[in-house]
Amino acid sequence: MTYRAIYSDIDGTLLNRAHRMSPRTLAITRRLAQAGIPIILVSARPPLAITPFTDAIGGKQPLIAFNGALILDGDLNELYGVTLDNADLHRLETLLENDPAITSINYYQGTHWYSPDPDNFWTVQEGDITGLRATKRPATLTNVHKILVMGDAPVIRALQERLKPQFPHLEIHRSKDEYLEIVNKRATKAQAIAFMGERLGVPAAESVAFGDNYNDLDMLRYAGYSVAMGNAPDDIKAECSIVTASNDEDGLAQVLERLFPA
């Protein structure tokens, strides 16, 4: 099979534990981008926390942000977007901001990142990882692509269990134990790469997807060739075409070098 498009998660997949692309990963992705193969990064991150890596790879790559809620082209023009319904947003604002157990609430609207308390530990830590900084949320918010709640794993797990029955029409999942992502039900990585596949003229069977966590699972199931990182949970690995080495062992680069030899 000849593969003509590559989709990759970022954290835990493209990046190592230091949140950097290794020289080996950078070399193979640059080579493929120069050869005209789309390398599309698909992440829960906001757009401006993805662009350093698309810029490094080169080739004016499109990007998929917020777990599929927003797709931008290489010039950061919107190609596709789904936001939370404003009624749901306001219900969630009231519920979350009045819960004393929750200290880090984050609202993402395009390239804007807002928080009621931008200086809380979790939000500052996320800023250190992404290279961005949250600002104080305005009095009125609309057209929000994603809500991110961060905190200790037991708090986040309990919140997920509480919210799911109240908002069954929303996509509410943990991207890691301490992060709860809330987006429109239509905002999934699989739907986003299906949109990109149609735009590129590349069917699912001719696409490769890389991931390491549960928010990658629908994308991995959709792609013709799915690759679980060695650091992924076992039930993610069981769903994929192959399992590669971990993100600290250049697992993504190993597969791309084999699929696309020089």
Summary of the structure (lengths in Angstrom):
residues: 262
radius of gyration: 17.7
end to end distance: 16.7
largest distance: 56.2
contacts: 897
relative contact order: 0.17
helix: 40%
strand: 23%
